[in-house]
Amino acid sequence: MKNISKSKESVLFILLAGFFITNALIAEFIGVKIFSLEKSLGFESFDINIFGIEHLSFNLTAGVLLWPFVFILTDIINEYYGPKGVSFLSYLACVLILYSFLMVFLGIRLIPADFWPTSHLISHPNSLVTNLDEAYKLVYGQGLWIIIGSLTAFLLGQVLDVFVFHKIKKHTGERKIWLRATGSTLVSQLLDSFVVLFIAFYVGAGWTFKMVLAIGFVNYIYKFVIAILITPLLYLIHEIIERYLGSSLSSEMKNSAMQN
């Protein structure tokens, strides 16, 4: 432990990995909730018509709150540890997500204690939820196609993000952090927006292809705007890391990342 704590590269990787995996895990679990972006911000819902699909608005999975940070962390890890670092954490995150869903699957099938399903009614007698066990099953029991779609989109998005990031950096060098980071995120999020819907709802739920395109396009508009807005956060994290590592170690790590 002493050797690890003395290595700035190791400490930084552990911190980035912790935030990366935690964000990915939480995004998967809170993603079962669909929220209205407009109403959450105090506006009336939009009435968007795309590809012949009417009355669309920004009804998004709650996971979109966290995925932008996952992709920022992807770019940071890519910058200092290269494709191997991103690939390792991406596969590890997927394994841990699958493990988590397996544990939830087993938890759902445990027989509840006799008192538990209605125990909350003592302190919340007017609750609309009358059976905690049924609520537990509904909230945590995501469909198999949604899990497959989400993980597939995540992995493909990560691979594309790494590829675009390094292609841009080869042409720009150390300049234009925003271009390689935000640019790679915008491209990977475009793929992510449609792949998850195609697998989870076109294949898994029988949506029409037009419906997938329309809702995917609306989702991507949100992701596009957020990716632009959080660009200053990317520069802030870069500045903190550069100060922590020092210019010499930082340059060495970034050069090594490019060679990988």
C-alpha positions as CSV (number, residue, x, y, z in Angstrom):
1,M,0.0,0.0,0.0
2,K,2.9,2.3,0.8
3,N,4.3,1.8,-2.8
4,I,1.0,2.5,-4.4
5,S,0.4,5.7,-2.3
6,K,3.8,7.0,-3.3
7,S,3.1,6.6,-7.0
8,K,1.1,9.5,-8.4
9,E,0.2,7.5,-11.5
10,S,-1.3,4.7,-9.4
11,V,-3.2,7.1,-7.1
12,L,-4.6,9.0,-10.0
13,F,-5.7,5.9,-11.8
14,I,-7.4,4.5,-8.7
15,L,-9.3,7.8,-8.2
16,L,-10.4,8.0,-11.9
17,A,-11.3,4.3,-11.9
18,G,-13.4,4.6,-8.8
19,F,-15.4,7.6,-10.1
20,F,-15.7,5.9,-13.6
21,I,-17.1,2.6,-12.3
22,T,-19.3,4.3,-9.7
23,N,-20.9,6.6,-12.2
24,A,-21.5,3.7,-14.7
25,L,-23.1,1.6,-12.0
26,I,-25.3,4.3,-10.6
27,A,-26.4,5.3,-14.1
28,E,-27.5,1.8,-14.8
29,F,-29.6,1.5,-11.7
30,I,-31.3,5.0,-11.7
31,G,-31.8,4.7,-15.4
32,V,-35.1,2.8,-14.9
33,K,-36.8,6.1,-14.2
34,I,-38.0,8.2,-17.1
35,F,-38.2,11.9,-16.3
36,S,-39.5,15.0,-18.2
37,L,-36.6,17.4,-18.7
38,E,-38.9,20.3,-19.5
39,K,-41.1,19.9,-16.4
40,S,-38.1,19.3,-14.2
41,L,-36.8,22.7,-15.3
42,G,-40.2,24.3,-14.9
43,F,-41.3,24.4,-18.5
44,E,-44.2,23.0,-20.5
45,S,-43.3,19.9,-22.5
46,F,-42.2,20.5,-26.1
47,D,-44.3,19.1,-28.9
48,I,-41.7,17.8,-31.4
49,N,-42.4,16.0,-34.7
50,I,-39.6,13.9,-36.2
51,F,-39.7,11.3,-38.9
52,G,-43.5,11.2,-38.8
53,I,-43.5,10.5,-35.1
54,E,-45.6,13.2,-33.3
55,H,-45.8,14.7,-29.8
56,L,-42.3,13.9,-28.8
57,S,-40.6,15.7,-25.9
58,F,-37.5,15.4,-23.8
59,N,-38.6,12.3,-21.7
60,L,-35.2,10.9,-20.8
61,T,-33.8,8.1,-18.6
62,A,-32.4,9.4,-15.3
63,G,-29.1,7.8,-16.3
64,V,-28.4,10.7,-18.6
65,L,-27.5,12.7,-15.5
66,L,-24.4,10.6,-15.1
67,W,-23.3,9.3,-18.5
68,P,-21.8,12.7,-19.6
69,F,-19.4,12.4,-16.6
70,V,-18.5,8.8,-17.6
71,F,-17.5,10.1,-21.1
72,I,-15.5,12.9,-19.6
73,L,-13.7,10.4,-17.4
74,T,-13.1,8.3,-20.5
75,D,-11.3,11.2,-22.2
76,I,-9.3,12.0,-19.1
77,I,-8.2,8.3,-18.7
78,N,-7.5,8.2,-22.4
79,E,-5.3,11.3,-22.2
80,Y,-3.1,9.9,-19.4
81,Y,-3.3,6.1,-19.7
82,G,-4.2,5.5,-23.3
83,P,-6.6,2.9,-24.9
84,K,-5.4,0.1,-22.7
85,G,-6.5,2.0,-19.6
86,V,-9.9,2.8,-21.0
87,S,-10.4,-0.7,-22.3
88,F,-9.5,-2.2,-18.9
89,L,-11.9,0.0,-17.0
90,S,-14.7,-0.4,-19.6
91,Y,-14.6,-4.2,-19.4
92,L,-14.3,-4.1,-15.7
93,A,-17.3,-1.8,-15.4
94,C,-19.3,-4.2,-17.6
95,V,-18.4,-7.2,-15.5
96,L,-19.3,-5.4,-12.3
97,I,-22.6,-4.1,-13.8
98,L,-23.5,-7.7,-14.8
99,Y,-22.5,-8.9,-11.3
100,S,-24.7,-6.2,-9.7
101,F,-27.6,-7.2,-11.9
102,L,-27.1,-10.9,-10.9
103,M,-27.2,-10.0,-7.2
104,V,-30.3,-7.9,-7.8
105,F,-31.9,-10.7,-9.7
106,L,-31.3,-13.0,-6.7
107,G,-32.5,-10.4,-4.3
108,I,-35.8,-10.0,-6.1
109,R,-36.4,-13.7,-5.8
110,L,-35.9,-13.9,-2.0
111,I,-39.1,-14.4,-0.1
112,P,-39.9,-11.3,1.9
113,A,-40.5,-11.4,5.6
114,D,-44.2,-11.3,6.4
115,F,-44.2,-7.9,7.9
116,W,-41.9,-6.1,5.3
117,P,-44.2,-5.5,2.3
118,T,-46.5,-3.2,4.4
119,S,-44.0,-2.0,7.0
120,H,-43.7,1.4,5.5
121,L,-47.4,2.1,6.0
122,I,-46.8,2.7,9.7
123,S,-44.8,5.9,9.1
124,H,-46.3,6.7,5.6
125,P,-50.0,5.7,6.0
126,N,-51.1,7.7,2.9
127,S,-48.4,6.2,0.6
128,L,-49.6,5.2,-2.9
129,V,-47.3,2.2,-2.6
130,T,-49.1,-0.6,-0.8
131,N,-46.6,-3.4,-1.3
132,L,-42.8,-2.8,-0.9
133,D,-41.9,-6.1,-2.4
134,E,-43.8,-5.4,-5.6
135,A,-42.3,-2.0,-5.8
136,Y,-38.8,-3.5,-5.3
137,K,-39.4,-5.9,-8.2
138,L,-40.7,-3.2,-10.5
139,V,-37.9,-0.7,-9.8
140,Y,-34.9,-3.2,-9.9
141,G,-36.3,-5.8,-12.3
142,Q,-35.1,-4.3,-15.5
143,G,-35.7,-6.2,-18.7
144,L,-33.0,-8.4,-20.2
145,W,-33.0,-6.5,-23.5
146,I,-32.5,-3.2,-21.7
147,I,-29.5,-4.5,-19.9
148,I,-28.0,-6.0,-23.1
149,G,-28.7,-2.8,-25.1
150,S,-27.2,-0.6,-22.5
151,L,-24.0,-2.6,-22.1
152,T,-23.5,-3.0,-25.8
153,A,-24.0,0.7,-26.4
154,F,-21.6,1.5,-23.6
155,L,-18.8,-0.7,-24.9
156,L,-19.2,0.4,-28.6
157,G,-19.4,4.0,-27.4
158,Q,-16.1,3.6,-25.5
159,V,-14.3,2.0,-28.4
160,L,-15.4,4.7,-30.8
161,D,-14.6,7.4,-28.2
162,V,-11.0,6.2,-27.9
163,F,-10.5,5.9,-31.6
164,V,-11.8,9.4,-32.4
165,F,-9.9,10.9,-29.5
166,H,-6.6,9.6,-30.7
167,K,-7.2,10.4,-34.3
168,I,-7.9,14.0,-33.4
169,K,-4.9,14.2,-31.0
170,K,-2.5,12.9,-33.7
171,H,-3.4,16.0,-35.8
172,T,-3.7,18.6,-33.0
173,G,-1.0,17.4,-30.5
174,E,-1.4,18.9,-27.1
175,R,-3.5,21.8,-28.4
176,K,-7.3,22.0,-28.5
177,I,-8.3,19.7,-25.6
178,W,-11.9,20.6,-26.2
179,L,-11.8,19.3,-29.8
180,R,-10.5,15.8,-29.1
181,A,-12.5,15.4,-25.8
182,T,-15.8,17.0,-26.8
183,G,-15.5,15.8,-30.4
184,S,-15.0,12.2,-29.5
185,T,-17.8,12.4,-27.0
186,L,-20.2,13.8,-29.5
187,V,-19.4,11.0,-32.0
188,S,-19.6,8.2,-29.5
189,Q,-22.8,9.5,-27.9
190,L,-24.4,9.5,-31.4
191,L,-23.8,5.8,-31.7
192,D,-24.8,5.2,-28.0
193,S,-28.1,7.0,-28.4
194,F,-29.3,4.7,-31.2
195,V,-27.7,1.4,-30.3
196,V,-29.4,1.1,-26.9
197,L,-32.8,1.9,-28.3
198,F,-32.4,-0.4,-31.3
199,I,-31.5,-3.4,-29.1
200,A,-33.7,-2.7,-26.1
201,F,-36.9,-1.5,-28.0
202,Y,-36.7,-2.4,-31.7
203,V,-35.4,-5.9,-31.1
204,G,-36.7,-6.4,-27.5
205,A,-40.1,-4.5,-27.6
206,G,-41.2,-4.3,-31.2
207,W,-40.8,-0.6,-31.7
208,T,-40.9,0.6,-35.3
209,F,-37.6,1.7,-36.8
210,K,-39.0,5.3,-37.2
211,M,-39.8,5.4,-33.5
212,V,-36.2,4.4,-32.7
213,L,-34.8,7.0,-35.0
214,A,-37.1,9.8,-33.7
215,I,-36.5,9.1,-30.0
216,G,-32.8,8.5,-30.5
217,F,-32.5,11.9,-32.3
218,V,-34.3,13.7,-29.4
219,N,-32.0,12.0,-26.9
220,Y,-29.0,13.0,-28.9
221,I,-30.0,16.6,-29.0
222,Y,-29.9,16.6,-25.2
223,K,-26.5,14.8,-25.1
224,F,-25.1,17.1,-27.7
225,V,-26.0,20.2,-25.6
226,I,-24.8,18.7,-22.4
227,A,-21.4,17.7,-23.9
228,I,-20.9,21.3,-25.0
229,L,-22.0,22.8,-21.7
230,I,-19.7,20.6,-19.6
231,T,-16.5,21.3,-21.6
232,P,-15.3,23.8,-19.0
233,L,-15.4,21.0,-16.4
234,L,-13.1,19.1,-18.6
235,Y,-10.5,21.9,-18.5
236,L,-10.9,22.2,-14.7
237,I,-10.2,18.5,-14.2
238,H,-7.2,18.7,-16.6
239,E,-5.8,21.7,-14.6
240,I,-6.2,19.9,-11.3
241,I,-4.5,16.7,-12.6
242,E,-1.6,18.7,-14.3
243,R,-0.9,20.5,-11.0
244,Y,-1.0,17.2,-9.1
245,L,1.3,15.3,-11.5
246,G,3.7,18.1,-12.4
247,S,4.7,19.0,-15.9
248,S,7.4,16.4,-16.3
249,L,5.4,13.4,-15.2
250,S,2.3,14.6,-17.0
251,S,4.2,14.9,-20.3
252,E,5.7,11.4,-19.8
253,M,2.3,9.8,-19.1
254,K,0.6,11.5,-22.1
255,N,3.4,10.6,-24.5
256,S,3.2,7.0,-23.2
257,A,-0.6,7.0,-23.7
258,M,-0.2,8.1,-27.3
259,Q,2.3,5.3,-28.0
260,N,-0.2,2.7,-26.7
